[in-house]
Amino acid sequence: MNANISCLVQACENLGLGDHVDGRCMGRSVDRLHGRGGHMKAPAISVVMAAWNAEETVGEAVRSILGQTFADFELIVVDDGSEDDTARVVAGFGDDRIHLIANPRNLGLAAALNVGLAAAQGGLSHA
């Protein structure tokens, strides 16, 4: 298990998100989530956004981040147990820099940001 997967697994365990198998937490693996498989260069910056029942506003927030002139970043959106279509809106962007993590239940802002930070690959992380 690589260090990034280990970090996410530990964060998931600490937050009580349940069991993990082969580096998988919440049904997603970090390697698949990031599309890296350990072969691509990590982004310079990780931006972490937590969202809960935000289908009406999350699209505008994501567009704002994607519209920045600096492009060497990843955007990690943590859908914090939303009961609306927040995840569908985020997934609809189809940009490889966007990584969606879906918490199985609402954990609250601080815990959701910690989940996102644990998955961050960038040299600098901003939540």
Protein Blocks (a to p, Z undefined) as FASTA:
>chain_A
ZZklmmmmmmmmmnonapceehiaehiafklmnonnopaccdfbdcddddehillmmmmm
mmmmmmpmblcbcdddddehiabfklmmmmmnopakbccdddfbdebjklmmmmmmmmpm
bfbdcZZ
